[in-house]
Amino acid sequence: MKITALEGQKISELSMIEVAHALLEQNGKEMQFSEIIRAIQDYLEKSDDEIKASISRFYTEINTDGSFIPLGNNIWALRSWYAIDEIDEEVIALDEIEDEEEEKPAKKRKKVNAFGIEDEIDPEDEEGAKETAEEDMSYDTQAEDEDKDDVAAYDAELAEVELENVDEDVDIDVEDDEDDSDDTDED
């Protein structure tokens, strides 16, 4: 295979992106990604293992390079072949389609009872609801009694604890905090 744009350059110094760009430019039409890879492999005389090792990096580069454009279904072309207005129109057309879909009111789906007629009244439903409401309203007095017993046991344990290094003749003065607040108001 011969690429005229790359004549006179050392093959070993060429990148896969440069070869892909020159290849698409020479062919003048879009190509499948697999065809581009095969042509690059032939031109650079690389082995299958070398191509497999560098294919993911090449795919990333072709996506980020800016001079290539994906056309869908793994078909690639040069961006320079397409006018900027064409590319923008395609994007605008997609936006307009999405806007039209959003403007349409959503149809409400009718619910269907899979178990029979909706108008049937089941008297057991009303009785069951009353029973569960009464059960929910009952108080758990046993839990309150257990809490009281726990508090009493805790108080008894506290009474048994002897404090060390505490004088029995200690007087505790309790002052009124209201007197302190009057002092701060004077400022």
C-alpha positions in Angstrom: 0.0 0.0 0.0 1.3 3.4 -0.9 0.2 6.7 0.7 1.3 9.6 -1.3 1.1 12.2 1.5 3.6 10.3 3.5 6.2 9.6 0.8 9.8 10.5 1.9 9.1 10.0 5.6 10.5 7.3 7.7 7.8 4.7 8.4 9.2 4.0 11.9 8.7 7.6 12.9 5.1 7.9 11.9 2.2 7.7 14.4 -0.9 5.7 13.7 -3.0 8.9 13.8 -0.8 10.5 11.1 -1.2 7.4 8.9 -5.0 7.2 9.5 -5.4 10.9 8.6 -3.3 10.5 5.4 -5.2 7.3 4.5 -8.6 8.9 4.8 -7.5 11.9 2.9 -6.1 9.8 0.1 -9.3 7.6 -0.1 -11.6 10.5 0.0 -14.4 8.6 1.7 -15.3 7.3 5.2 -14.0 4.0 6.3 -14.7 1.3 8.9 -12.5 1.4 12.0 -11.3 -2.2 11.3 -10.4 -1.2 7.7 -8.4 1.8 9.0 -6.5 -0.5 11.5 -5.7 -3.1 8.7 -4.4 -0.4 6.4 -2.3 1.1 9.2 -0.9 -2.3 10.0 0.0 -2.9 6.4 1.6 0.5 5.9 3.6 0.5 9.2 4.4 -3.2 8.8 3.4 -4.0 12.4 2.6 -7.5 13.7 -0.8 -8.5 15.0 0.6 -8.4 18.6 1.9 -4.8 18.2 -1.4 -3.6 16.8 -3.4 -5.4 19.5 -1.2 -3.7 22.1 -1.7 -0.2 20.7 -5.4 -0.4 19.4 -7.0 1.0 22.6 -4.6 4.0 22.7 -5.2 4.6 19.0 -9.0 4.5 19.5 -8.7 7.1 22.3 -6.5 9.3 20.1 -8.8 9.1 17.1 -11.7 10.2 19.4 -9.9 13.0 21.0 -8.0 14.2 17.9 -10.5 16.7 16.6 -9.7 16.1 12.9 -11.7 12.8 12.8 -15.5 12.5 13.2 -17.4 9.3 14.1 -20.4 8.8 11.8 -21.9 5.9 13.7 -21.6 2.1 13.3 -17.8 2.4 13.8 -17.4 4.4 10.6 -14.9 7.3 10.6 -14.3 10.3 8.4 -12.3 13.5 8.4 -14.1 16.4 10.0 -12.8 18.7 7.3 -15.1 17.0 4.8 -18.2 18.3 6.6 -19.1 21.9 6.8 -19.5 23.3 10.3 -23.1 24.3 9.5 -24.0 20.7 8.5 -22.7 19.4 11.9 -24.6 22.1 13.8 -27.8 21.4 11.9 -27.7 17.7 12.8 -27.3 18.6 16.4 -30.1 21.2 16.2 -32.3 18.7 14.5 -31.8 16.2 17.3 -32.6 18.9 19.9 -35.8 19.9 18.1 -36.9 16.3 18.1 -36.3 16.0 21.8 -38.2 19.2 22.4 -41.2 18.0 20.4 -41.3 14.8 22.5 -41.2 16.8 25.7 -44.1 19.0 24.6 -46.5 16.1 24.0 -48.6 15.4 27.0 -48.1 12.0 28.5 -51.1 9.7 28.2 -52.4 8.4 31.4 -52.5 4.7 31.6 -55.7 3.1 32.8 -55.2 0.8 35.7 -56.6 -2.6 35.3 -57.6 -4.9 38.2 -56.1 -8.3 37.4 -58.1 -10.0 40.1 -61.6 -9.2 39.1 -64.2 -6.5 39.3 -63.3 -3.3 41.1 -66.8 -2.6 42.3 -66.9 -5.7 44.5 -66.9 -4.9 48.2 -65.3 -7.3 50.6 -66.8 -7.0 54.1 -63.8 -8.7 55.6 -61.6 -5.7 54.5 -63.6 -3.3 56.8 -63.5 -5.7 59.8 -59.8 -6.4 59.4 -59.0 -2.7 59.3 -61.0 -2.1 62.5 -59.1 -4.9 64.4 -55.7 -3.6 63.4 -56.6 -0.1 64.4 -57.7 -1.3 67.9 -54.5 -3.3 68.2 -52.4 -0.3 67.4 -54.1 1.8 70.0 -53.5 -0.6 72.9 -50.8 0.5 75.4 -47.9 -1.6 76.4 -48.2 -1.3 80.2 -45.7 -4.2 80.7 -42.9 -2.1 79.2 -43.7 0.8 81.5 -43.6 -1.4 84.5 -40.2 -2.8 83.4 -38.8 0.7 83.0 -39.9 1.7 86.5 -38.3 -1.5 87.9 -35.0 -0.6 86.1 -35.1 2.9 87.5 -35.7 1.7 91.0 -32.8 -0.8 90.7 -30.5 1.9 89.4 -31.4 4.2 92.3 -30.7 1.4 94.8 -27.3 0.8 93.3 -26.5 4.5 93.5 -27.5 4.6 97.2 -25.1 1.8 98.0 -22.1 3.5 96.4 -19.8 5.1 98.9 -17.9 8.1 97.8 -14.2 8.1 98.6 -12.4 11.2 99.9 -15.5 13.1 100.6 -16.0 14.9 103.9 -19.4 14.3 105.5 -19.5 17.8 106.9 -19.4 19.5 103.5 -21.9 22.4 103.1 -23.2 23.2 99.7 -24.3 26.7 99.1 -26.9 27.1 96.5 -27.0 30.7 95.1 -29.7 32.2 93.1 -28.7 32.7 89.4 -31.1 35.7 89.1 -28.7 37.9 91.1 -25.9 37.2 88.6 -28.0 38.3 85.7 -28.8 41.7 87.3 -25.1 42.4 87.4 -24.6 42.0 83.7 -27.6 44.3 82.8 -25.9 47.3 84.4 -23.4 47.7 81.5 
